[in-house]
Amino acid sequence: MQIYLPIAEVSVNAFLLLGLGGMVGVLSGMFGVGGGFLMTPLLFFIGIPPAVAVATEANQIVASSFSGLLAHLKRKTVDLRMGVVLLIGGLIGAAVGVFVFNYLKSLGQVDLLVRLCYVVFLGIIGALMFIESLRAIRKMRQSGGVAPAKRKHRGWVTALPFKMRFRTSGLYISVIPPIMVGVLVGILAAIMGVGGGFIMVPAMIYILHMPTKVVVGTSLFQIIFVTAFTTLLHATTNFTVDMALAVLLLVGGVIGAQIGTRIGVKLKAEQLRILLAILVLVVCGKLALDLLLQPGELYSIGDVEGH
Amino acid sequence: MLRLAAFLLCLLTPLGVTAQTEAVEEDVVLGLSQKRVRITANFDGSEILLFGAIKRNAPQPEGELDVIIAIAGPSEPVVVRRKERRFGIWINTESVDVSAAPSFYAVSSSRPLDEILSENANNQYRITADRAVWTLKSEAAFAEAVLRIRSNNGLYQRNEGAVEVAEQALFRSTVQMPANLTEGPYIARVFLVRDQKVISLHQTVIDVRKVGLERFLFNLSREQPLIYGLLSLAIAIAAGWGASSAFRLLNRG
């Protein structure tokens, strides 16, 4: 069944979109990630204009994160205070990101920016995850499953001013690093159409030294507000949020996520992580090839700005 | 007899369009299967049948008569960008503003255009798609790119032999409108051609617009972007919340 998307102005198969939503939903449920970093490139591949894909995906992430946040709030695994600090940074970042996005759109370089961001971040994160999960699996085999000792190294983060107590996380640190992390994630959310969980979760663990159990809930809290803000900014400045596209994706996505969560419980953490790393690297590789190989069509047609 | 046929055709089709009031010896009476294309939520293209008769005020002249039908979508300025290899990757470098390029352009003819239409006549009436894309001479490569890309997308079509002409008096043709249409007035022109010259031109408009939900969402997104954005968020949150509570119920039951 073909469906005509009112904002993207293309006609696509509704079942393809439901299927994509479902597939990415399963993966995001399995790995506990938002799935934006997979969905946005997939939307490029099926011919949705990048500007529409990025803006609409931000909207979809609100939906897929919301049910997750509810579960975490119930389990009290959300550090609201830290979430608000990250959020302040995130909102600033999102505003900067949308501004950069619109500026580059007028130069005709927005495609390049989005793709470059994907290649760089997916490449780094994928490679790090891959190496670390390989190491973890090797260690498990050698030492018979003893967890590695926790490092108590706090470093430069403790030396900064404007300290604040975060009771849920059991931290007393400066607000500067969390705000910086928030800004970075906000910029990425606006430019790449992702929630940014894949950057924020490692940053919370390795830079802010937050306890692992509050990391996911707190990042979901921040992601919902930042992506909601991004959606509004894109909707009011670029008019690129496609509601019909978002609805189809999120119907598939929320169902898929529930199934994925069930599959995820049955797999081991290391196996999950290495699978996710491979997936990230494959998407990254495909995008990198598009940039490196000579495209079949060197020319592209764009709208005149202000039209 | 021919006049009678034309008259009957006109009566039979409620959409029959009266010919232009130019004093020509041969004129077109045109009918369309639809004067409106509605883009609904499940729109996946449309087929338009154009048919008509040739009305004569004088005996039929010598030479074979041919019919060319050109349908043009709304013309918009576009930017055409060219990729070049810089720092090892392919990025957009040069760009050219094309002042007018129709969003859709289909030319159908009864015989190959080269055989029935002179260069002069084509220039004068801007019949083929390459005459409808306006750029400077020095930027011909960019204009060609527009023609190539849009031909590959099915937006620019050249259907030679797609117009059937019977008895030098009746003609019919179907034009496929693809799913990725943009809104606006589409101008259909019917040319009668004899001896490589255009002897008559008839013009009508096909209105292409979004209707229903498509229209509503599009208008809302442009006129009330904030409300549209908030509505998108509300739907997203409702869906996320709805799905998780639905699954919780399922698990309990």
Boltz contact constraints between the chains, C-beta under 6 A:
constraints:
  - contact:
      token1: [A, 2]
      token2: [B, 44]
      max_distance: 6.0
  - contact:
      token1: [A, 3]
      token2: [B, 41]
      max_distance: 6.0
  - contact:
      token1: [A, 3]
      token2: [B, 42]
      max_distance: 6.0
  - contact:
      token1: [A, 4]
      token2: [B, 39]
      max_distance: 6.0
  - contact:
      token1: [A, 4]
      token2: [B, 43]
      max_distance: 6.0
  - contact:
      token1: [A, 6]
      token2: [B, 214]
      max_distance: 6.0
  - contact:
      token1: [A, 6]
      token2: [B, 217]
      max_distance: 6.0
  - contact:
      token1: [A, 6]
      token2: [B, 218]
      max_distance: 6.0
  - contact:
      token1: [A, 7]
      token2: [B, 221]
      max_distance: 6.0
  - contact:
      token1: [A, 10]
      token2: [B, 180]
      max_distance: 6.0
  - contact:
      token1: [A, 11]
      token2: [B, 44]
      max_distance: 6.0
  - contact:
      token1: [A, 11]
      token2: [B, 179]
      max_distance: 6.0
  - contact:
      token1: [A, 59]
      token2: [B, 232]
      max_distance: 6.0
  - contact:
      token1: [A, 59]
      token2: [B, 236]
      max_distance: 6.0
  - contact:
      token1: [A, 62]
      token2: [B, 233]
      max_distance: 6.0
  - contact:
      token1: [A, 62]
      token2: [B, 236]
      max_distance: 6.0
  - contact:
      token1: [A, 63]
      token2: [B, 236]
      max_distance: 6.0
  - contact:
      token1: [A, 63]
      token2: [B, 239]
      max_distance: 6.0
  - contact:
      token1: [A, 63]
      token2: [B, 240]
      max_distance: 6.0
  - contact:
      token1: [A, 66]
      token2: [B, 237]
      max_distance: 6.0
  - contact:
      token1: [A, 66]
      token2: [B, 240]
      max_distance: 6.0
  - contact:
      token1: [A, 66]
      token2: [B, 241]
      max_distance: 6.0
  - contact:
      token1: [A, 67]
      token2: [B, 240]
      max_distance: 6.0
  - contact:
      token1: [A, 67]
      token2: [B, 244]
      max_distance: 6.0
  - contact:
      token1: [A, 108]
      token2: [B, 81]
      max_distance: 6.0
  - contact:
      token1: [A, 108]
      token2: [B, 92]
      max_distance: 6.0
  - contact:
      token1: [A, 108]
      token2: [B, 95]
      max_distance: 6.0
  - contact:
      token1: [A, 112]
      token2: [B, 91]
      max_distance: 6.0
  - contact:
      token1: [A, 228]
      token2: [B, 233]
      max_distance: 6.0
  - contact:
      token1: [A, 231]
      token2: [B, 229]
      max_distance: 6.0
  - contact:
      token1: [A, 231]
      token2: [B, 233]
      max_distance: 6.0
  - contact:
      token1: [A, 232]
      token2: [B, 229]
      max_distance: 6.0
  - contact:
      token1: [A, 235]
      token2: [B, 225]
      max_distance: 6.0
  - contact:
      token1: [A, 235]
      token2: [B, 228]
      max_distance: 6.0
  - contact:
      token1: [A, 235]
      token2: [B, 229]
      max_distance: 6.0
  - contact:
      token1: [A, 236]
      token2: [B, 225]
      max_distance: 6.0
  - contact:
      token1: [A, 236]
      token2: [B, 226]
      max_distance: 6.0
  - contact:
      token1: [A, 239]
      token2: [B, 221]
      max_distance: 6.0
  - contact:
      token1: [A, 241]
      token2: [B, 232]
      max_distance: 6.0
  - contact:
      token1: [A, 243]
      token2: [B, 217]
      max_distance: 6.0
  - contact:
      token1: [A, 243]
      token2: [B, 232]
      max_distance: 6.0
  - contact:
      token1: [A, 250]
      token2: [B, 239]
      max_distance: 6.0
  - contact:
      token1: [A, 254]
      token2: [B, 239]
      max_distance: 6.0
  - contact:
      token1: [A, 254]
      token2: [B, 240]
      max_distance: 6.0
  - contact:
      token1: [A, 254]
      token2: [B, 243]
      max_distance: 6.0
  - contact:
      token1: [A, 258]
      token2: [B, 247]
      max_distance: 6.0
  - contact:
      token1: [A, 291]
      token2: [B, 89]
      max_distance: 6.0
  - contact:
      token1: [A, 295]
      token2: [B, 90]
      max_distance: 6.0
  - contact:
      token1: [A, 298]
      token2: [B, 82]
      max_distance: 6.0
  - contact:
      token1: [A, 298]
      token2: [B, 83]
      max_distance: 6.0
  - contact:
      token1: [A, 299]
      token2: [B, 80]
      max_distance: 6.0
  - contact:
      token1: [A, 299]
      token2: [B, 82]
      max_distance: 6.0
  - contact:
      token1: [A, 299]
      token2: [B, 145]
      max_distance: 6.0
  - contact:
      token1: [A, 300]
      token2: [B, 81]
      max_distance: 6.0
  - contact:
      token1: [A, 301]
      token2: [B, 78]
      max_distance: 6.0
  - contact:
      token1: [A, 301]
      token2: [B, 80]
      max_distance: 6.0
  - contact:
      token1: [A, 301]
      token2: [B, 149]
      max_distance: 6.0
  - contact:
      token1: [A, 302]
      token2: [B, 79]
      max_distance: 6.0
  - contact:
      token1: [A, 304]
      token2: [B, 77]
      max_distance: 6.0
  - contact:
      token1: [A, 304]
      token2: [B, 79]
      max_distance: 6.0
